[in-house]
Amino acid sequence: MQSHVAQFSKFLSFVLRHKPDAIGLKLDPQGWTSIDELIAKSDAAGTRFSREDLLHVVETSDKKRFSISADGQRIRAAQGHSVSVELGLSPRQPPSILYHGTATRFVDLILVEGLKPQSRQQVHLSADEATAHRVAQRHGKPAILKVEALRMHAQGFKFFLADNGVWLTAQVPPEFLKSTDLNQEPVNCRTR
């Protein structure tokens, strides 16, 4: 059974990333909304919580999914939006290699078609294999893909670093992907 905090975090993700209109909430172009408005609209929709409850979830979340504005009055999801927002992040030079966690059942298709954002606005990448592995476990038998991020960057692809440490890019073409067997040395699985 999920804890109250986990359920609350999922509710916040739902309204701040995907369906703010489900409770009549409006996000600004950068994804921010008033904390007071979020509390009031959530209460009217049947989900009651206090500012202290909200701040507790934001501060204790291991995934750091949410950001609070410097003045403490607004909140937004750090990344992962399916609704159109412009997070205002500046392009950054990525590390040489980034990682993407997925399920083994998707690897063959990804190695042919590349990584696409699917229902999100950006492809999500991790700076380390351990984080990618945790992400992958949510989707079935885990598989880790290495992304030649610095080589992509040198060829004009833009990368952004979200507030919670997740790297974002519009897509990853297959020629920049390598499959990693978790029990062996990395194997180059390029399809081109």
TORNUZA-802698 format. One record per residue (C-alpha): x, y, z; residue in one letter. Coordinates in Angstrom, 2 decimals. Each point is the difference from the previous one (the first is absolute). Layout:
<rs>
R         x         y         z   resn
R         X         Y         Z      A
...
</rs>
This chain:
<rs>
R         x         y         z   resn
R      0.00      0.00      0.00      M
R      1.31      3.43     -0.94      Q
R      0.72      2.51      2.72      S
R     -2.01      3.21      0.20      H
R      3.13      1.93     -1.04      V
R      0.47     -2.16     -3.12      A
R     -3.66      0.41     -0.97      Q
R      0.20      3.76      0.56      F
R      3.18      0.20     -2.11      S
R     -1.77     -1.85     -2.82      K
R     -2.94      2.39      0.23      F
R      2.37      2.97     -0.25      L
R      1.76     -1.58     -2.98      S
R     -3.34     -0.55     -1.69      F
R     -1.19      3.60      0.35      V
R      3.36      1.78     -0.43      L
R      1.32     -2.14     -2.88      R
R     -2.99     -1.32     -1.88      H
R     -3.51      1.20      0.87      K
R     -0.16      3.32      1.85      P
R     -3.45      0.51     -1.52      D
R     -1.25     -3.07      1.91      A
R     -0.30      2.31      3.03      I
R     -0.41      3.28     -1.93      G
R      3.64      1.01      0.57      L
R      1.89      2.30     -2.37      K
R      3.77     -0.26     -0.54      L
R      2.00      2.93     -1.33      D
R      2.16     -0.56     -3.12      P
R      2.89     -1.29      2.18      Q
R     -2.24     -2.44      1.87      G
R     -0.30      2.03      3.22      W
R     -3.21      0.42      1.97      T
R     -0.90      1.67      3.26      S
R      0.29     -2.28      3.03      I
R     -3.10      1.62      1.50      D
R     -1.97     -0.62     -3.21      E
R      1.21     -3.62     -0.17      L
R     -1.15     -0.58      3.58      I
R     -3.39      1.67     -0.58      A
R     -0.70     -1.74     -3.34      K
R      1.09     -3.38      1.39      S
R     -2.25      0.45      3.04      D
R     -2.96      0.89     -2.24      A
R      0.72     -3.18     -2.02      A
R      0.03     -2.15      3.16      G
R      3.71     -0.23      0.80      T
R      0.73      1.96      3.17      R
R      3.51      0.87      1.17      F
R      1.83      2.85      1.69      S
R      2.99      2.06     -1.09      R
R      2.03     -1.94      2.57      E
R     -1.09     -3.33     -1.58      D
R      1.03      1.31     -3.41      L
R      3.39      1.24      1.17      L
R      0.64     -3.31      1.78      H
R     -0.55     -1.95     -3.24      V
R      2.16      2.40     -2.01      V
R      2.85     -0.09      2.54      E
R     -0.01     -3.74      0.69      T
R     -0.52     -1.31     -3.53      S
R      3.02     -2.08     -1.00      D
R     -0.76      0.71     -3.66      K
R     -0.24      3.78      0.50      K
R     -2.94      0.19     -2.40      R
R     -1.11      3.47      1.09      F
R      1.54      3.45      0.32      S
R     -1.11      2.86      2.22      I
R      0.65      3.56     -1.24      S
R      2.59      2.14      1.76      A
R     -2.76      2.06      1.64      D
R     -1.71     -3.17      1.28      G
R     -3.33      0.88     -1.65      Q
R      0.00     -2.22     -3.10      R
R      0.60     -3.65     -0.87      I
R      0.64     -1.97     -3.18      R
R      1.04     -3.46     -1.09      A
R      3.75     -0.06     -0.67      A
R     -0.47     -1.94     -3.26      Q
R     -2.09     -2.78     -1.52      G
R     -2.82      2.14     -1.37      H
R     -2.41     -1.22     -2.63      S
R     -1.68      3.44     -0.02      V
R      1.82      2.69     -1.92      S
R      2.39      1.97      2.21      V
R      3.32      1.73     -0.56      E
R      2.08     -0.61      3.11      L
R      2.38      2.82     -0.85      G
R      3.06     -2.22      0.27      L
R      3.17      1.05     -1.82      S
R      1.75     -2.50     -2.27      P
R      2.90     -1.73      1.74      R
R      2.92     -2.12     -1.12      Q
R     -0.78     -3.52      1.18      P
R      2.47     -2.54      1.31      P
R      1.51     -2.38     -2.53      S
R     -2.49     -2.76      0.83      I
R     -3.54      0.15      1.37      L
R     -2.32     -2.93      0.70      Y
R     -3.59     -0.92     -0.71      H
R     -1.85     -2.67      1.97      G
R     -2.72     -1.98     -1.74      T
R     -1.45     -3.50     -0.13      A
R      1.76     -2.68     -2.03      T
R     -3.13     -0.44     -2.13      R
R      0.52      3.50     -1.46      F
R      3.73     -0.19     -0.76      V
R     -0.15     -1.44     -3.53      D
R     -2.45      2.66     -1.18      L
R      1.97      2.79      1.69      I
R      3.23     -1.13     -1.65      L
R     -1.73      0.27     -3.39      V
R     -2.07      3.17      0.53      E
R      1.96      1.80      2.71      G
R     -1.37      1.51      3.19      L
R     -3.06      2.20     -0.38      K
R     -1.81      1.98      2.68      P
R     -3.24     -1.98     -0.48      Q
R     -2.67      1.82      2.04      S
R      2.53      2.35      1.61      R
R      1.63      3.06     -1.49      Q
R      3.58     -1.23      0.36      Q
R      1.96     -3.24      0.27      V
R      1.18     -0.54      3.59      H
R      3.58     -1.11      0.61      L
R      1.96     -0.79      3.16      S
R      3.55      0.96      0.89      A
R      0.73     -3.44      1.47      D
R     -0.90     -3.63     -0.60      E
R     -1.44     -0.51      3.49      A
R     -2.66      2.66     -0.52      T
R     -0.81     -1.34     -3.48      A
R     -0.33     -3.49      1.49      H
R     -2.51      1.25      2.61      R
R     -2.02      1.63     -2.79      V
R      0.15     -3.16     -2.11      A
R     -1.28     -2.20      2.83      Q
R     -3.33      1.83     -0.08      R
R     -0.64     -1.28     -3.52      H
R      0.83     -3.72      0.25      G
R      3.27     -1.88     -0.43      K
R      2.56      2.83     -0.02      P
R      2.24      0.96     -2.89      A
R      2.45      2.89     -0.07      I
R      0.90      1.92     -3.13      L
R      3.13      2.11     -0.23      K
R     -0.42      3.29     -1.84      V
R      3.03      1.60     -1.63      E
R     -1.14      3.39      1.21      A
R      3.15      2.02     -0.57      L
R      0.26     -1.28     -3.59      R
R     -3.67      0.95     -0.52      M
R      0.68      3.43      1.46      H
R      2.95      0.48     -2.36      A
R     -2.38     -0.70     -2.88      Q
R     -2.44      2.69      1.07      G
R     -2.43     -1.77      2.33      F
R     -1.03      2.05      3.02      K
R      0.01     -1.31      3.54      F
R     -1.57      1.52      3.10      F
R      0.49     -0.83      3.67      L
R     -3.22      0.12      2.04      A
R     -0.02      1.22      3.59      D
R     -0.15     -3.61      1.24      N
R      3.07     -1.19     -1.93      G
R     -1.84     -1.64     -2.91      V
R      1.54      0.73     -3.40      W
R     -2.45      0.89     -2.77      L
R      0.28     -0.03     -3.79      T
R     -2.53     -0.02     -2.84      A
R      0.98     -3.44     -1.33      Q
R      2.90     -2.45     -0.23      V
R      0.60     -1.44     -3.48      P
R      1.01     -3.68     -0.01      P
R      3.57      0.65     -1.13      E
R      0.70      1.54      3.43      F
R     -1.29     -3.00      2.00      L
R      1.76     -3.01      1.45      K
R     -1.73     -2.80      1.84      S
R      1.54     -1.11      3.27      T
R     -0.41     -3.53      1.33      D
R     -0.20      0.42      3.76      L
R      2.02     -3.19      0.51      N
R      2.75      0.67     -2.54      Q
R      2.19      2.72     -1.40      E
R     -1.89      2.50     -2.18      P
R     -0.74     -1.36     -3.45      V
R     -0.19      2.28     -3.02      N
R     -3.41     -0.65     -1.52      C
R     -0.15      2.70     -2.63      R
R     -2.26     -0.75     -2.90      T
R      1.74      2.21     -2.53      R
</rs>
